[in-house]
């Protein structure tokens, strides 16, 4: 049956029950949340009193009115101060618009009859300014009027409403719509084939090899444009030939080590450029026999013979004709007992400069000459970055040549 009278909880005044039995059954759950209401919340809210002095409130509101709408500020002051609120300040008068011709303020401005934007102080000023104003004078665009409401019978049906079939309309099943309908099902005429590398013939490979060796460029660079080839392996192998270099009596090069730097051949505009900047070390040793040992058979030596051991540090080896490599001697401690004679830094440097330096410079000059002969450089230089246009092909025996012959016009 319907509840005609509600029984509320005597503590929180929020829970309602239909009978005392229901209240007792629910008490074991309701007692966890049952709280006495706060009297401050139930008390009606009184009108807020201004926390600051009325005079101070007016001064604050007047400052606030400079940044906001004065009417809104006046309404706020009226609600806070009652009838004591001062009247809103008068709205400042807008300045008179200036004349477009003489720039004087117009108390009674005359506006252009077309654009309604240009203002003038008199008809004379308007006539004077017309020759300039007519270039930009345009009639203002009128906003389109709102569409008139249509009657319910004229409103078109929505897209969700199915269209009614027209009278005398027949439906054709399986009607053809043309080939465009299946344009996404297009397939190429030739099926795609998997790439399989094929071996080049001997003639093709020999032709590419001969072409690359003749021009100095790779087979893939058919145009002969920019190409750079690393020549450090060539120099590393060539410098190993300095092993065993010496005068045959005192000093001998034993090892070449520390070859480093850059070396490359760059092809630019059909011409090769030889670039290199190398540095390396030549380890040498030797024995300068005394007068007594020099008269003895080869291989004899004594404590008076001078032992040599050191390195020739070669740097700044370049292919330019003007530049010369820098040679520097570094002395090392030779082996043997302490009572034997060993060359010091000065003796080691003077012996190397006299016996080894001329031989080293001569060999390096030969290597530079061989380096420049690795690629032929007698071809003419191109006028631009692109290769020159090749001449017309010479006709072969299989192709007939076009020659001018006199025509017999007697017949």
GUVEX-452906 format. One record per residue (C-alpha): x, y, z. Coordinates in steps of 0.001 Angstrom, whole numbers, plus 500000, padded with zeros to 6 digits. Layout:
BEGIN
XYZ ...
This chain:
BEGIN
500000500000500000 501107503603499469 502871505496502268 500578508197503579 502792509481506425 506573509557506608 508571509108509780 511914510967509773 515040510245511765 515106512344514930 518854513105514627 519709513876511017 516146514740509870 517082513296506461 516199509576506461 512490508788506107 510642505547506930 507134504169506535 506966502648510010 508869502251513256 509788498656512420 511531499732509231 513435502389511141 514641499834513709 515761497398510996 517707500113509169 519323501589512262 522280499194512175 523222500674508779 521996504223509185 523813504881512454 527132504915510602 526159507997508599 523629509641510896 524845513077512019 523150516069513541 522794518883510985 524951522018511374 522798524893512736 524814527474510783 523837525837507487 520157525713508412 520029529350509502 518783531645506733 521508533652505151 521252537245506184 522125540117503917 525914540453503754 527173543520505427 529959545471503798 533268544586505314 534853547954504515 533838551530505124 531220552958502670 533545555779501651 536312553320500943 533825551135499057 532826554110496853 536433554963496104 537179551337495191 534127551151492942 535009554418491200 538468553033490377 536867549825489191 534509551789486925 537447553127484929 538262549618483686 534740548139483434 531270549188482357 530035552007484679 526447550719484650 527506547283485890 529661548840488605 526722551015489701 524472547962490009 527052546217492194 527377549306494418 523595549578494744 523355545956495900 526132546440498463 525436549968499732 521717550268499129 520461553829498423 523799555347499405 525365554355496086 526358557370493971 524822557748490527 526789556275487636 529220558665485997 528041560182482749 529195558465479599 532079560394478032 531187562167474844 532883560801471755 535081563298469897 533797564768466673 534981562838463611 537661564638461568 537071565873458039 538649563571455459 539874566537453408 540970569270455858 541191567093459041 539146569583461094 536638568216463649 533107568110462243 530346569164464637 527748568231462018 529535565779459733 528445565089456178 528896561459455142 529555559975451722 526305558804450172 527862555584448822 530182554076451432 528708555901454504 532223555919456014 533981559106454849 533047562275456789 533381565893455658 532793569286457248 531289570820454105 530276570020450551 533353571860449233 535709569521451103 533791566524449771 534207567738446168 537940568330446653 538472564862448114 536350563014445560 539235562552443092 541042560500445760 538102558934447563 536452557564444427 539219554955444092 538277553216447334 534604554179447669 532452551059447646 528904550380448631 528691548446451910 527747544800451610 524270544078452935 523986541024455159 521816538302453600 518323538114455015 517311535112457080 515391532506455068 511663532541455582 510160529663457492 508524527094455320 505310525363456034 505289521815457244 504033520581453874 506922522288452002 509733521096454280 511730518370452488 511998514991454120 515153514150456047 517680511633454855 516369509089457358 512882509195455826 512649506707452951 511644508204449615 508341507153448216 508463505509444807 507258507647441965 504245506697439951 504847504602436814 508407503826437975 509819500370437303 512891498880438975 515403497019436804 517318494298438595 520974493551437755 521249496767435794 524742497395434347 526477500490435682 529514500439433376 533155499518433864 533931502403436246 532118500660439086 534911498097439449 537840500465439010 539422499254442255 539620495707440973 542071496666438187 544927494297437573 547986494881435387 548106493106432064 551508491589432834 551956489859436202 554712491104438486 557917489126438153 560453488532440889 563862490091440295 566561487588439499 570148488745438886 571595487673435561 575248487190434697 576777489646432243 578290488339429091 582033488330428577 581850490964425831 579755493341427943 582056492956430953 585192493421428815 583715496562427207 582875498092430572 586341497235431919 588113498761428915 585977501903429114 586690502367432817 590420501754432407 590671504215429506 588902507089431227 590092506340434750 586547506351436127 584317503496437229 582004501645434873 578927503004436629 580066506597436005 579319506659432288 579079510459432152 582539510871433638 581409513425436207 582617513804439802 584229510654441159 586736510096443954 588906507003444339 590803506154447509 594528505587446823 595767504894450344 596210501136449643 598381502013446629 600644504269448693 600849501792451589 602108499120449224 604414501484447329 606154502827450436 607081499315451552 609661499334448751 611780501681450891 612801498714453032 616530498067452551 617249501559451240 620730502773452236 624172503849451133 625501500287451364 628112500979454018 626796502835457086 622992503339457294 620162501091456095 616361501422456306 614980498392458109 611222499058458346 608456501425457169 605724502024459722 602982504472460697 601691505252457197 598762507635457691 597049510512455915 594815510851452868 595323510030449204 592732510052446433 592207510721442734 589296513042442002 587799513355438507 586383516821437845 585257517966434367 586977515018432732 590341515774434353 591894513794437225 593267515604440251 595861513790442335 595585514546446036 597748513196448827 598950514273452242 600940511478453862 603241510969456814 605219507896457869 608387506788459663 611523505010458384 613392502996461019 617113502820460232 620239501412461839 623908501318460934 627531500879461937 630371503227461128 633568501175461418 636789502618462659 639947502817460495 641307499509461774 638076497609461158 637633499179457734 640844497455456567 639619494143457989 637240491727456251 633534492673456173 631664492028459422 634481492819461763 633906495497464374 635202496700467704 634245498975470574 635534502012468668 632972501530465883 629958503878466189 626480502299466375 623480504176464844 619769503646465564 616862506022464917 613865507044462834 613338509427459925 609928511056460351 608512511991456920 605523514365456877 603626516596454444 604248514375451439 602118515946448676 601834515728444896 602461519419444266 605638520282442421 606379523192444747 605902521431448076 608615519199449490 608287516607452243 609526517437455703 612241515082457056 613194514944460718 615567512542462544 614768511070465947 617597509227467694 617073505985469641 619355504093472020 621316501372470148 621851498002471731 625164496631473025 627345497011476120 627957500385477662 631662500602476701 630976500632472936 630536503915471092 626947504970470332 625953507901468150 624264510807469908 621464512971468462 623797515310466588 625869512506465043 622757510536464134 621127513569462447 624226514546460463 624769510979459211 621125510594458146 621060513984456398 624210513139454468 623546509493453584 619781508840453709 617974512106452912 619065512330449229 618038508720448608 614656509159450329 613806512325448369 614762510692445083 612570507646445764 609594509737446867 609813511812443685 609691508598441636 606646507419443573 604825510706442952 605542510373439218 604201506811439215 601171507998441199 600287510585438564 600677507978435819 598018505685437280 595301507663435422 595656509254431991 595310513047432171 595831514052428527 592090514497427813 590883518092427267 589216519809430190 585443520283429954 584014523784429764 581295522976432316 580322520341434846 578453518329432177 580355516205429649 580655517630426108 578225516512423434 579756513632421539 580309513986417824 577997512382415318 578656508645414864 580698507610411869 578623505400409512 579777501804409341 579890499510406371 576454498125407181 574852501596407125 574615503412403791 576298506827403749 574507509886402403 576645511562399688 575730514336397318 575761513205393663 574940515277390590 571492514651389175 571002513888385494 568206516163384295 568580515423380559 565922512730380672 
